[in-house]
Amino acid sequence: MDASIFKKGIPSTTLKRKWRNLLLIIKTFITCEGRIGCMFFYHIRLMMQFLEGNEINLPYFLLKSLKKMTGNTQNKIQLLRILCIIMVS
C-alpha cells in the first residue's frame, strides 16, 4: 500500500465510534497532539497495542517516535537560525 497519499493524515471520522475515544486518549496523553481531526499510521500502531495478540515493543516505539520528533524540531530550529542571520545581515 502506498502510504504517501496519507501525508496529511486520515480523517478520524473513518473510525468506528468506539475507537474514536481511544484515539482521543492516545492523542491527548501519549502523543500530546492537538490535531484531533486526523490520525496517522503511528496512531494506528498505538491502537493496535490495545488489541489482543497485536503487541508492539512500546518503549522502543516511543523512543523511536521521540528521536524522530527531536530531529524534526532541531531541523526547524536550524532553519530559523539561518533565516534570522539572513534577515539581520
Secondary structure as a PSIPRED ss2 file (coil, helix, strand):
# PSIPRED VFORMAT (PSIPRED V4.0)

   1 M C   1.000  0.000  0.000
   2 D C   1.000  0.000  0.000
   3 A H   0.000  1.000  0.000
   4 S H   0.000  1.000  0.000
   5 I H   0.000  1.000  0.000
   6 F H   0.000  1.000  0.000
   7 K C   1.000  0.000  0.000
   8 K C   1.000  0.000  0.000
   9 G C   1.000  0.000  0.000
  10 I E   0.000  0.000  1.000
  11 P E   0.000  0.000  1.000
  12 S H   0.000  1.000  0.000
  13 T H   0.000  1.000  0.000
  14 T H   0.000  1.000  0.000
  15 L C   1.000  0.000  0.000
  16 K C   1.000  0.000  0.000
  17 R H   0.000  1.000  0.000
  18 K H   0.000  1.000  0.000
  19 W H   0.000  1.000  0.000
  20 R H   0.000  1.000  0.000
  21 N H   0.000  1.000  0.000
  22 L H   0.000  1.000  0.000
  23 L H   0.000  1.000  0.000
  24 L H   0.000  1.000  0.000
  25 I H   0.000  1.000  0.000
  26 I H   0.000  1.000  0.000
  27 K H   0.000  1.000  0.000
  28 T H   0.000  1.000  0.000
  29 F H   0.000  1.000  0.000
  30 I H   0.000  1.000  0.000
  31 T C   1.000  0.000  0.000
  32 C C   1.000  0.000  0.000
  33 E C   1.000  0.000  0.000
  34 G C   1.000  0.000  0.000
  35 R C   1.000  0.000  0.000
  36 I C   1.000  0.000  0.000
  37 G C   1.000  0.000  0.000
  38 C E   0.000  0.000  1.000
  39 M E   0.000  0.000  1.000
  40 F C   1.000  0.000  0.000
  41 F H   0.000  1.000  0.000
  42 Y H   0.000  1.000  0.000
  43 H H   0.000  1.000  0.000
  44 I H   0.000  1.000  0.000
  45 R H   0.000  1.000  0.000
  46 L H   0.000  1.000  0.000
  47 M H   0.000  1.000  0.000
  48 M H   0.000  1.000  0.000
  49 Q C   1.000  0.000  0.000
  50 F C   1.000  0.000  0.000
  51 L C   1.000  0.000  0.000
  52 E C   1.000  0.000  0.000
  53 G C   1.000  0.000  0.000
  54 N C   1.000  0.000  0.000
  55 E C   1.000  0.000  0.000
  56 I C   1.000  0.000  0.000
  57 N C   1.000  0.000  0.000
  58 L H   0.000  1.000  0.000
  59 P H   0.000  1.000  0.000
  60 Y H   0.000  1.000  0.000
  61 F H   0.000  1.000  0.000
  62 L H   0.000  1.000  0.000
  63 L H   0.000  1.000  0.000
  64 K H   0.000  1.000  0.000
  65 S H   0.000  1.000  0.000
  66 L H   0.000  1.000  0.000
  67 K H   0.000  1.000  0.000
  68 K H   0.000  1.000  0.000
  69 M H   0.000  1.000  0.000
  70 T H   0.000  1.000  0.000
  71 G H   0.000  1.000  0.000
  72 N H   0.000  1.000  0.000
  73 T H   0.000  1.000  0.000
  74 Q H   0.000  1.000  0.000
  75 N H   0.000  1.000  0.000
  76 K H   0.000  1.000  0.000
  77 I H   0.000  1.000  0.000
  78 Q H   0.000  1.000  0.000
  79 L H   0.000  1.000  0.000
  80 L H   0.000  1.000  0.000
  81 R H   0.000  1.000  0.000
  82 I H   0.000  1.000  0.000
  83 L H   0.000  1.000  0.000
  84 C H   0.000  1.000  0.000
  85 I H   0.000  1.000  0.000
  86 I H   0.000  1.000  0.000
  87 M H   0.000  1.000  0.000
  88 V H   0.000  1.000  0.000
  89 S C   1.000  0.000  0.000
